[in-house]
């Protein structure tokens, strides 16, 4: 038996944020990343909508990229004083992930991060509060997923929390909130979304529900990402929906080695998550296409979006070239060497990043099994920009 879980309600389109003026509750704790969402009016509008609904608000500002245990516990302390019955995460993946973790420890004060990091091990939530997520970037889709990643700033240990309990109750995908995203963020988050969709589409845990969502997302991203990068209004809106579809797919089908590698190299190589996915994706497709089922799925995706090819091999090659073309058009590097990683530093860390990448939970649903030695060779291909032939 399999399970498919998404938020109960998803409000989307222009001015979807106004749904906040209809929700039920008494106190809302709003978590954001930085002053930017105050300055651009997003947080003040949310507070006004909640006021219309008769709900008192408290704003928590200061969630960093790769949210820390310290930030989460600071938020929990504020929640304990305020006692909200609604928790709202607004922003990119970091503030929403942090808000999810705050929610866990607000409801269960004696629970630990070590316990939370055990897959599908969370106690029941919603005893004190419900959760609403409002994304302002088009990539992570954490507003519809059962995941949160928190980092212990003292040890560098990442706590990947995976549990259907932290799937938000409501996702508000307001397409007006992404119009001012800078180009580099559009590129990074857009390629993150494409990676989500493609990895879900070839995952060992895929099913007809995730396939449908992933394929539609791949279609939309291939058609609109470059226009979104170039600032086209409708394309920005379409990408915000496309990344959400990808999120619903991967939250239920999980991911693959692109994310395994990105998770384990982000801090070590000081590379943004979406950019890492963008670089790694084409090489992972070449590696995974040696698996019969993976090759068939990639070929089907390529054929569906109209790429050229008379057979599976040619279709997969066209898909790899599409990823390369997207990187090229958005001024993204094609290899870790081109990104600027020194060869000596890369080689010194290769054994460790290969070992930890293979151990990452996302590796388990990758369509093709991979050994540590194969992972090392894959990283070498990615570093030097070489075709994957093994």
Secondary structure, DSSP 8 states (H G I E B T S, - for coil): -------SEEEEETTGGGGGGG---SEEEEEESSTHHHHTSHHHHHHHHHHHTT-EEEEEE---SS-BHHHHHHHHHHHHHH--SEEEEEESHHHHHHHHHHHHHHH-TT--HHHHTSTT------SS-EEEEEESSSS--GGG-SEEEEE-TTT--EEEEE-GGGS-SEEEEEGGGGTT--HHHHHHHHHHHHHHHHHHHH-TT--HHHHHHHHHHHHHHHHHHHHHHTT-HHHHHHHHHHHHHHHHHHHHH---HHHHHHHHHTTTTT--HHHHHHHHHHHHHHHHTTSHHHHHHHHHHHHHTT---SSHHHHHHHHHHHHHHHHHHTT--SSHHHHT--HHHHHHHHHHHHHHHHHSGGGGGSSS---HHHHHHHHHHHHHT-----
